[in-house]
Amino acid sequence: MDVKELRRDFHIHPEVGFCEFRTASRVVEILTSLGYEVRYGKDAIDGDSRRGVPSEEVLEEAYQRALRDGANPEIVRAMKGGYTAVVGVLPGKEPGPTVAFRFDMDALPIMESKDDEHFPQANRFRSIYDGNMHACGHDGHTAIGLGLAEKLSDRNFAGTAKLIFQPAEEGVRGAYAVVQKGILDDVDYLFCHHLGTDVPTGEFCASASGFLATTKMIAHFHGVSSHAGGDPEKGRNALLGAATALLNIHAIPRYSNGVTRVNVGLLEGGKAANIIPDYAKMIIETRSSKEEINESLEQRVRTIIANSAAMHELDYEIEIVGGAIPIYCDPELVSLAVDEAKQVDGFTSVKAGSDNGLGSEDASFMIKRVQECGGKGTYMIIGSNLPAPHHNPKFDIEEEVLSYAVELLYRIAKRTLQ
């Protein structure tokens, strides 16, 4: 299996969260061909627990596009509606522990650079879906997972290997629903990783800290429209209520006992200068280094929204569209990963920890569930030089790191599956 070519295929066809129909279909086909028991569609994710699912129109458009671009119709039919998680399970030759690896698959709504010096453009694997791009390395993650799947396919180990291909990491939307399906409940060891994150090629970090708890919300404000000149008093200005909430959300004080962040990233509403706006929408996020502080921030935001709506006689609702919690890595797995990385050609610097957390990461829910069930987990960083930051139109990874990553995860799997 050519992991680099797989990565390029996924890069050409980037699909955003819960729209990864073609990507997930390819994953199912490859895992099945390697002898894995494969769960996908509603068997791999809890539909009611998904967050920030796109509209039916967007999902259908992505579904039809995937079919046009070669997705297996029988496979993607089970994924219709945004059920794009895939789990491959492979029992070894003897009983033993269950060891899981998590790989995210989704892309971002970013227009990829067409500059000649941009490596995917120069080598003819730039995204063909204008407005979508793999700008965070998840194409590499998915390819690495399939490379690991092939190396384990001889089943020459004790226990069970579980490979989790997760949708909708961006916006921290997908992992929670996989957890709620019970996919992690039997896992003894869980290994998650990310490429890049300002860690250079050749460097490996066996654990990552700095990930923040977060809640992503959309607040909808509903008022009454009226003529802004003739009957302004008869209207109920939804945009004004949302603006009141915005100012007060940004006035929430910082906390003395932990890092905090609050941001309103979008505020929109209204149709014309002479119409009192009857609807407004606001997208908000809270973040903190501590789960309990983030919960407190979220409650303050909810209170502000409720009272801002009441001030202007509006109705409102709050929609949770994403979330994550901090990650706490288990020292036993950190030490194990360090030992194995030192045996991999290509890693010239191996460290136990890194504080290069990418803001927030919903693999946190997976790691916590494993730990709650008596298992252990860690989140690792595999370095790659980057020509541009994550989520940038010129983002790219160094493809040489893909083989390092596959070898590392294989060594970790063989070490734990015994």
C-alpha positions, 0 to 999 in steps of 0.5 A: 500500500502506498501511503503517500498516494493514498494521502494525495487521493484524499487531498484531492477530494477533501470533504468537510465534517459529516460529509466524508462520504467518499473518504469513509467509503474508501476506508471501508473498502480497504479495511474490508479487503484486509480482513477487518470487521468493519462498522460504519454508518449508524453502527459506528456513531450515535446520530442524536449525539452529533453536533453541528451537522450540516443541513440536509441540502449540504449533506445531499450535495456532498453525497451525490458528489461522492458518488460521482467521484467513485464512492461505493454506492452500497457503502455510502448508502448506509452513511447517508445523512452524515453517518460517516464514522468507520471502525475497523476491528481485527482480532489477533491470534490469541486473546489479549487487550483491546488497543485502539488508534484514532484517525480524523478524516475531515477537511476544512471550508478553505480555498486551497492556494493555486500558487505554483510554489504550493506543493500540491498545486505543483504536483497536481494533487490540489483540491478539486473541490473549490472551497474545501481543503485539507488544511490540517493534515487529516488526509495524512492521518487517514492514510497513516491509519490505513497504512497501519491497518495493512501492517497489522493484517497478518493478525500476528498479535494477541488481543484486538486492534481497533482503528477508529476513523472519526468524522468532523473533528474540525469544530470538535463535533464528531468524537462525542457521538462516537463515544456515545455509541460505545465504541471506546467502552472496551478499549484498554489503550488508546493512542491518538496523534496529530501531524505538525502543530509547530513540531519540526520534521524528525521530532516526536512528542509522546504527549500533548498538553495545552488543549482547552475545554470548549463549547461552541454555540449558536444563539438564535434570536427571534423578534418581530419585524416592523417599519423602521420609520413608520412603526418602530415601536411595534417591532422587536429588534432581534439584531439589537438583542443579539448585539446586547448579548455580544457586548456583555459576553465579551465583558465576562471577566477572566478567571483567576484559577485558569486560562479562559477565552470567550469569543463571538465569531459571527453576528448577523441579522436584518434585511434592509435599513427600513425594516426592524430585524426579526431574526439574528444569529450569533456564533459563540465559543468559550474555552478554558484550561479546566473543564469546570471553568468552561462549564461556568463560562458557558452558563454565564453566556447562557444567562446573558443570552436569556436576559438580552433576549428578555430586555428586547422581548425576544424569543431565543434558542441555543444550539450546541454545535461542538465541544471538547475537554482537556486531555490528560495523558497517562504516563505509562503510555507516554513512556511506552511511546517514547521507547518505541519512537527511539527505534524508528528511523527518521525520528532524531528528537524524541520528547515525552511532552509538548505544549503545542496543543491546537486549541481544542481537540475532541479526541479528549472525549475518547481518551476520557471515556477509556480512562473512565472504563479503566484504560489508558490513553495519550495524544501524540504529536508527530512533527512535520515542517509546514510551509504555512500554519494549520488552517491556511490556504498554503498548508501542507505536510512533509510526506516523508513523515507518513512512513515514520508515523506508520512504523511508529504506530505499528511498533506501539501496536505490537508492543501493547498487543501481547 
